[in-house]
């Protein structure tokens, strides 16, 4: 697989330079560990943001659990657990964009 990647669209190129679709975005060199760490950070931040958003939506949708369950404490715990589980399930359907490729699996020659 190609060594250079566009952070915006995740497309890979065999040479450094600019992405065809994003000429303002210089390609990142995946052989550089700092670049891989940076892309992983961006991926994690997007995932956290997406999970937080889904969690908030689920918490609102599932809020009747707190209102209708008679035992306050159990209702609150059930609400939090259900919101987390629902957000995790929704994340599988609506995952955040992931740019960093699975290089462990690719084992490209330029990666040392
Ligand atoms: Zn691009």
Backbone and ligand atoms as CSV (ligand in chain L), in Angstrom:
chain,resi,resn,atom,element,x,y,z
A,1,UNK,N,N,0.837,-1.211,0.000
A,1,UNK,CA,C,0.000,0.000,0.000
A,1,UNK,C,C,0.866,1.254,0.000
A,2,UNK,N,N,0.284,2.352,-0.464
A,2,UNK,CA,C,1.045,3.586,-0.616
A,2,UNK,C,C,1.354,4.234,0.729
A,3,UNK,N,N,2.462,4.980,0.704
A,3,UNK,CA,C,3.045,5.472,1.951
A,3,UNK,C,C,2.488,6.822,2.386
A,4,UNK,N,N,1.977,7.612,1.438
A,4,UNK,CA,C,1.507,8.967,1.774
A,4,UNK,C,C,-0.015,9.005,1.827
A,5,UNK,N,N,-0.537,9.802,2.774
A,5,UNK,CA,C,-1.986,9.779,2.987
A,5,UNK,C,C,-2.512,11.211,3.130
A,6,UNK,N,N,-3.740,11.420,2.658
A,6,UNK,CA,C,-4.415,12.704,2.844
A,6,UNK,C,C,-5.265,12.602,4.101
A,7,UNK,N,N,-5.050,13.506,5.038
A,7,UNK,CA,C,-5.780,13.436,6.313
A,7,UNK,C,C,-7.268,13.709,6.106
A,8,UNK,N,N,-7.601,14.488,5.083
A,8,UNK,CA,C,-8.994,14.877,4.890
A,8,UNK,C,C,-9.843,13.742,4.332
A,9,UNK,N,N,-9.306,12.981,3.375
A,9,UNK,CA,C,-10.144,11.958,2.752
A,9,UNK,C,C,-9.591,10.552,2.948
A,10,UNK,N,N,-8.374,10.428,3.468
A,10,UNK,CA,C,-7.820,9.105,3.731
A,10,UNK,C,C,-7.258,8.413,2.504
A,11,UNK,N,N,-7.208,9.132,1.367
A,11,UNK,CA,C,-6.664,8.507,0.156
A,11,UNK,C,C,-5.156,8.375,0.264
A,12,UNK,N,N,-4.616,7.326,-0.347
A,12,UNK,CA,C,-3.189,7.062,-0.250
A,12,UNK,C,C,-2.525,7.340,-1.583
A,13,UNK,N,N,-1.292,7.821,-1.515
A,13,UNK,CA,C,-0.526,8.124,-2.725
A,13,UNK,C,C,0.884,7.563,-2.588
A,14,UNK,N,N,1.495,7.144,-3.709
A,14,UNK,CA,C,2.846,6.582,-3.639
A,14,UNK,C,C,3.925,7.653,-3.491
A,15,UNK,N,N,3.559,8.922,-3.697
A,15,UNK,CA,C,4.547,10.003,-3.684
A,15,UNK,C,C,4.081,11.121,-2.759
A,16,UNK,N,N,5.004,11.914,-2.258
A,16,UNK,CA,C,4.624,13.054,-1.436
A,16,UNK,C,C,4.085,14.165,-2.332
A,17,UNK,N,N,3.463,15.175,-1.733
A,17,UNK,CA,C,2.887,16.272,-2.518
A,17,UNK,C,C,1.533,16.628,-1.977
A,18,UNK,N,N,0.571,16.865,-2.863
A,18,UNK,CA,C,-0.768,17.241,-2.434
A,18,UNK,C,C,-1.778,16.201,-2.888
A,19,UNK,N,N,-2.883,16.127,-2.146
A,19,UNK,CA,C,-3.993,15.265,-2.548
A,19,UNK,C,C,-4.650,15.867,-3.790
A,20,UNK,N,N,-5.124,14.985,-4.692
A,20,UNK,CA,C,-5.775,15.471,-5.913
A,20,UNK,C,C,-7.030,16.273,-5.593
A,21,UNK,N,N,-7.791,15.811,-4.600
A,21,UNK,CA,C,-9.045,16.484,-4.248
A,21,UNK,C,C,-8.839,17.618,-3.252
A,22,UNK,N,N,-7.724,17.589,-2.523
A,22,UNK,CA,C,-7.470,18.606,-1.497
A,22,UNK,C,C,-6.089,19.207,-1.717
A,23,UNK,N,N,-5.961,20.033,-2.743
A,23,UNK,CA,C,-4.639,20.574,-3.091
A,23,UNK,C,C,-4.039,21.434,-1.976
A,24,UNK,N,N,-4.886,21.905,-1.044
A,24,UNK,CA,C,-4.377,22.744,0.046
A,24,UNK,C,C,-3.821,21.885,1.183
A,25,UNK,N,N,-4.053,20.567,1.086
A,25,UNK,CA,C,-3.673,19.670,2.178
A,25,UNK,C,C,-2.425,18.869,1.793
A,26,UNK,N,N,-1.264,19.187,2.391
A,26,UNK,CA,C,-0.067,18.411,2.061
A,26,UNK,C,C,-0.216,16.970,2.553
A,27,UNK,N,N,0.257,16.026,1.765
A,27,UNK,CA,C,0.134,14.618,2.147
A,27,UNK,C,C,1.032,14.304,3.340
A,28,UNK,N,N,0.557,13.418,4.191
A,28,UNK,CA,C,1.317,13.016,5.374
A,28,UNK,C,C,2.059,11.716,5.091
A,29,UNK,N,N,3.282,11.629,5.623
A,29,UNK,CA,C,4.126,10.457,5.415
A,29,UNK,C,C,3.880,9.434,6.527
A,30,UNK,N,N,3.262,8.306,6.159
A,30,UNK,CA,C,2.902,7.292,7.170
A,30,UNK,C,C,4.127,6.596,7.762
A,31,UNK,N,N,5.291,6.738,7.102
A,31,UNK,CA,C,6.505,6.126,7.646
A,31,UNK,C,C,6.996,6.898,8.868
A,32,UNK,N,N,6.495,8.121,9.055
A,32,UNK,CA,C,6.885,8.968,10.176
A,32,UNK,C,C,6.009,8.636,11.387
A,33,UNK,N,N,6.637,8.237,12.482
A,33,UNK,CA,C,5.860,7.818,13.655
A,33,UNK,C,C,5.014,8.970,14.195
A,34,UNK,N,N,5.571,10.198,14.157
A,34,UNK,CA,C,4.814,11.355,14.645
A,34,UNK,C,C,3.517,11.524,13.866
A,35,UNK,N,N,3.594,11.266,12.565
A,35,UNK,CA,C,2.394,11.378,11.722
A,35,UNK,C,C,1.370,10.330,12.135
A,36,UNK,N,N,1.840,9.111,12.378
A,36,UNK,CA,C,0.909,8.035,12.773
A,36,UNK,C,C,0.258,8.375,14.113
A,37,UNK,N,N,1.044,8.910,15.044
A,37,UNK,CA,C,0.491,9.285,16.357
A,37,UNK,C,C,-0.547,10.391,16.189
A,38,UNK,N,N,-0.219,11.356,15.330
A,38,UNK,CA,C,-1.136,12.476,15.098
A,38,UNK,C,C,-2.455,11.977,14.487
A,39,UNK,N,N,-2.361,11.119,13.469
A,39,UNK,CA,C,-3.574,10.612,12.820
A,39,UNK,C,C,-4.401,9.796,13.814
A,40,UNK,N,N,-3.714,9.029,14.667
A,40,UNK,CA,C,-4.412,8.231,15.676
A,40,UNK,C,C,-5.129,9.149,16.665
A,41,UNK,N,N,-4.465,10.259,17.038
A,41,UNK,CA,C,-5.092,11.236,17.934
A,41,UNK,C,C,-6.355,11.818,17.313
A,42,UNK,N,N,-6.245,12.187,16.028
A,42,UNK,CA,C,-7.407,12.746,15.332
A,42,UNK,C,C,-8.543,11.719,15.304
A,43,UNK,N,N,-8.199,10.456,14.999
A,43,UNK,CA,C,-9.212,9.397,14.950
A,43,UNK,C,C,-9.884,9.237,16.312
A,44,UNK,N,N,-9.066,9.228,17.388
A,44,UNK,CA,C,-9.616,9.057,18.738
A,44,UNK,C,C,-10.517,10.226,19.104
A,45,UNK,N,N,-10.090,11.433,18.738
A,45,UNK,CA,C,-10.891,12.619,19.064
A,45,UNK,C,C,-12.234,12.558,18.353
A,46,UNK,N,N,-12.215,12.140,17.080
A,46,UNK,CA,C,-13.478,12.022,16.332
A,46,UNK,C,C,-14.373,10.967,16.973
A,47,UNK,N,N,-13.752,9.856,17.415
A,47,UNK,CA,C,-14.539,8.786,18.028
A,47,UNK,C,C,-15.170,9.263,19.342
A,48,UNK,N,N,-14.366,9.949,20.179
A,48,UNK,CA,C,-14.884,10.459,21.458
A,48,UNK,C,C,-16.052,11.411,21.222
A,49,UNK,N,N,-15.856,12.294,20.224
A,49,UNK,CA,C,-16.873,13.295,19.927
A,49,UNK,C,C,-18.168,12.611,19.476
A,50,UNK,N,N,-18.024,11.618,18.568
A,50,UNK,CA,C,-19.191,10.915,18.060
A,50,UNK,C,C,-19.897,10.148,19.171
A,51,UNK,N,N,-19.108,9.439,20.016
A,51,UNK,CA,C,-19.711,8.673,21.116
A,51,UNK,C,C,-20.412,9.603,22.105
A,52,UNK,N,N,-19.806,10.768,22.368
A,52,UNK,CA,C,-20.419,11.728,23.278
A,52,UNK,C,C,-21.742,12.223,22.737
A,53,UNK,N,N,-21.765,12.482,21.427
A,53,UNK,CA,C,-22.981,12.971,20.780
A,53,UNK,C,C,-24.064,11.894,20.819
A,54,UNK,N,N,-23.693,10.644,20.464
A,54,UNK,CA,C,-24.664,9.540,20.483
A,54,UNK,C,C,-25.147,9.283,21.908
A,55,UNK,N,N,-24.223,9.383,22.880
A,55,UNK,CA,C,-24.594,9.171,24.278
A,55,UNK,C,C,-25.605,10.201,24.738
A,56,UNK,N,N,-25.409,11.447,24.339
A,56,UNK,CA,C,-26.331,12.518,24.728
A,56,UNK,C,C,-27.712,12.279,24.127
A,57,UNK,N,N,-27.727,11.877,22.848
A,57,UNK,CA,C,-29.011,11.604,22.185
A,57,UNK,C,C,-29.728,10.449,22.883
A,58,UNK,N,N,-28.974,9.366,23.166
A,58,UNK,CA,C,-29.575,8.202,23.817
A,58,UNK,C,C,-30.074,8.561,25.214
A,59,UNK,N,N,-29.319,9.378,25.926
A,59,UNK,CA,C,-29.715,9.762,27.282
A,59,UNK,C,C,-31.051,10.502,27.256
A,60,UNK,N,N,-31.216,11.359,26.258
A,60,UNK,CA,C,-32.473,12.100,26.143
A,60,UNK,C,C,-33.621,11.149,25.781
A,61,UNK,N,N,-33.366,10.296,24.782
A,61,UNK,CA,C,-34.411,9.373,24.323
A,61,UNK,C,C,-34.821,8.413,25.441
A,62,UNK,N,N,-33.837,7.992,26.241
A,62,UNK,CA,C,-34.104,6.987,27.279
A,62,UNK,C,C,-34.433,7.609,28.636
A,63,UNK,N,N,-34.553,8.914,28.700
A,63,UNK,CA,C,-34.806,9.562,29.993
A,63,UNK,C,C,-36.097,9.106,30.689
A,64,UNK,N,N,-37.108,8.599,29.961
A,64,UNK,CA,C,-38.290,8.084,30.683
A,64,UNK,C,C,-37.947,6.990,31.686
A,65,UNK,N,N,-36.828,6.280,31.490
A,65,UNK,CA,C,-36.426,5.239,32.448
A,65,UNK,C,C,-36.332,5.843,33.850
A,66,UNK,N,N,-35.739,7.021,33.952
A,66,UNK,CA,C,-35.561,7.651,35.261
A,66,UNK,C,C,-36.916,8.081,35.821
A,67,UNK,N,N,-37.768,8.563,34.940
A,67,UNK,CA,C,-39.052,9.092,35.412
A,67,UNK,C,C,-39.986,7.972,35.848
A,68,UNK,N,N,-39.964,6.854,35.094
A,68,UNK,CA,C,-40.979,5.831,35.357
A,68,UNK,C,C,-40.524,4.702,36.256
A,69,UNK,N,N,-39.218,4.490,36.378
A,69,UNK,CA,C,-38.779,3.450,37.312
A,69,UNK,C,C,-38.963,3.983,38.735
A,70,UNK,N,N,-39.631,3.245,39.584
A,70,UNK,CA,C,-39.951,3.750,40.927
A,70,UNK,C,C,-38.714,3.985,41.793
A,71,UNK,N,N,-37.748,3.090,41.728
A,71,UNK,CA,C,-36.566,3.261,42.570
A,71,UNK,C,C,-35.581,4.210,41.886
A,72,UNK,N,N,-35.431,5.393,42.465
A,72,UNK,CA,C,-34.616,6.452,41.892
A,72,UNK,C,C,-33.212,5.988,41.497
A,73,UNK,N,N,-32.533,5.360,42.487
A,73,UNK,CA,C,-31.140,5.015,42.296
A,73,UNK,C,C,-30.989,3.972,41.190
A,74,UNK,N,N,-31.841,2.975,41.213
A,74,UNK,CA,C,-31.787,1.927,40.184
A,74,UNK,C,C,-32.149,2.522,38.820
A,75,UNK,N,N,-33.154,3.400,38.831
A,75,UNK,CA,C,-33.562,4.036,37.586
A,75,UNK,C,C,-32.430,4.824,36.965
A,76,UNK,N,N,-31.691,5.545,37.815
A,76,UNK,CA,C,-30.578,6.355,37.341
A,76,UNK,C,C,-29.478,5.467,36.765
A,77,UNK,N,N,-29.176,4.387,37.480
A,77,UNK,CA,C,-28.126,3.480,37.012
A,77,UNK,C,C,-28.540,2.795,35.717
A,78,UNK,N,N,-29.804,2.370,35.663
A,78,UNK,CA,C,-30.313,1.712,34.459
A,78,UNK,C,C,-30.271,2.674,33.278
A,79,UNK,N,N,-30.576,3.940,33.559
A,79,UNK,CA,C,-30.583,4.959,32.503
A,79,UNK,C,C,-29.174,5.148,31.933
A,80,UNK,N,N,-28.200,5.292,32.837
A,80,UNK,CA,C,-26.815,5.488,32.391
A,80,UNK,C,C,-26.309,4.271,31.617
A,81,UNK,N,N,-26.596,3.067,32.160
A,81,UNK,CA,C,-26.140,1.839,31.506
A,81,UNK,C,C,-26.790,1.683,30.130
A,82,UNK,N,N,-28.091,1.946,30.069
A,82,UNK,CA,C,-28.815,1.782,28.806
A,82,UNK,C,C,-28.343,2.805,27.776
A,83,UNK,N,N,-28.085,4.039,28.235
A,83,UNK,CA,C,-27.623,5.080,27.312
A,83,UNK,C,C,-26.253,4.706,26.746
A,84,UNK,N,N,-25.370,4.214,27.621
A,84,UNK,CA,C,-24.033,3.818,27.170
A,84,UNK,C,C,-24.100,2.668,26.182
A,85,UNK,N,N,-24.916,1.660,26.498
A,85,UNK,CA,C,-25.039,0.497,25.624
A,85,UNK,C,C,-25.646,0.889,24.276
A,86,UNK,N,N,-26.670,1.745,24.322
A,86,UNK,CA,C,-27.331,2.168,23.088
A,86,UNK,C,C,-26.371,2.994,22.230
A,87,UNK,N,N,-25.581,3.864,22.890
A,87,UNK,CA,C,-24.617,4.680,22.136
A,87,UNK,C,C,-23.563,3.789,21.492
A,88,UNK,N,N,-23.111,2.774,22.229
A,88,UNK,CA,C,-22.126,1.847,21.676
A,88,UNK,C,C,-22.678,1.101,20.475
A,89,UNK,N,N,-23.943,0.696,20.553
A,89,UNK,CA,C,-24.577,0.005,19.440
A,89,UNK,C,C,-24.740,0.914,18.238
A,90,UNK,N,N,-25.165,2.155,18.503
A,90,UNK,CA,C,-25.348,3.111,17.404
A,90,UNK,C,C,-24.012,3.452,16.753
A,91,UNK,N,N,-22.947,3.436,17.566
A,91,UNK,CA,C,-21.624,3.773,17.018
A,91,UNK,C,C,-21.206,2.768,15.939
A,92,UNK,N,N,-21.646,1.521,16.106
A,92,UNK,CA,C,-21.316,0.504,15.098
A,92,UNK,C,C,-21.986,0.845,13.765
A,93,UNK,N,N,-23.149,1.480,13.855
A,93,UNK,CA,C,-23.886,1.840,12.640
A,93,UNK,C,C,-23.386,3.184,12.094
A,94,UNK,N,N,-23.052,4.104,13.010
A,94,UNK,CA,C,-22.579,5.435,12.615
A,94,UNK,C,C,-21.189,5.698,13.185
A,95,UNK,N,N,-20.195,4.969,12.699
A,95,UNK,CA,C,-18.851,5.157,13.269
A,95,UNK,C,C,-18.247,6.476,12.818
A,96,UNK,N,N,-17.318,6.997,13.627
A,96,UNK,CA,C,-16.598,8.200,13.236
A,96,UNK,C,C,-15.621,7.837,12.116
A,97,UNK,N,N,-15.248,8.830,11.350
A,97,UNK,CA,C,-14.309,8.617,10.256
A,97,UNK,C,C,-12.957,8.198,10.818
A,98,UNK,N,N,-12.382,7.176,10.246
A,98,UNK,CA,C,-11.071,6.706,10.693
A,98,UNK,C,C,-10.092,6.825,9.538
A,99,UNK,N,N,-9.001,7.558,9.759
A,99,UNK,CA,C,-8.068,7.832,8.674
A,99,UNK,C,C,-6.857,6.905,8.724
A,100,UNK,N,N,-6.321,6.711,9.923
A,100,UNK,CA,C,-5.108,5.900,10.044
A,100,UNK,C,C,-5.395,4.461,9.626
A,101,UNK,N,N,-4.701,3.958,8.594
A,101,UNK,CA,C,-4.954,2.578,8.159
A,101,UNK,C,C,-4.333,1.573,9.137
A,102,UNK,N,N,-4.771,0.340,9.028
A,102,UNK,CA,C,-4.258,-0.721,9.894
A,102,UNK,C,C,-2.917,-1.201,9.342
A,103,UNK,N,N,-1.843,-0.514,9.746
A,103,UNK,CA,C,-0.527,-0.812,9.177
A,103,UNK,C,C,0.036,-2.130,9.713
A,104,UNK,N,N,-0.402,-2.535,10.901
A,104,UNK,CA,C,0.037,-3.816,11.456
A,104,UNK,C,C,-0.328,-4.935,10.482
A,105,UNK,N,N,-1.502,-4.783,9.919
A,105,UNK,CA,C,-2.004,-5.811,8.993
A,105,UNK,C,C,-1.327,-5.694,7.637
A,106,UNK,N,N,-1.097,-4.443,7.210
A,106,UNK,CA,C,-0.503,-4.234,5.885
A,106,UNK,C,C,0.958,-4.645,5.833
A,107,UNK,N,N,1.678,-4.388,6.923
A,107,UNK,CA,C,3.121,-4.640,6.975
A,107,UNK,C,C,3.849,-4.113,5.729
A,108,UNK,N,N,3.726,-2.812,5.442
A,108,UNK,CA,C,4.396,-2.276,4.251
A,108,UNK,C,C,5.911,-2.243,4.431
A,109,UNK,N,N,6.631,-2.330,3.328
A,109,UNK,CA,C,8.084,-2.395,3.373
A,109,UNK,C,C,8.739,-1.147,3.934
A,110,UNK,N,N,8.087,0.023,3.758
A,110,UNK,CA,C,8.696,1.283,4.205
A,110,UNK,C,C,8.512,1.507,5.698
A,111,UNK,N,N,7.730,0.652,6.343
A,111,UNK,CA,C,7.501,0.823,7.779
A,111,UNK,C,C,8.562,0.042,8.554
A,112,UNK,N,N,9.302,0.741,9.406
A,112,UNK,CA,C,10.320,0.026,10.172
A,112,UNK,C,C,9.997,0.099,11.659
L,1,ZN,ZN,ZN,-7.808,14.335,0.095
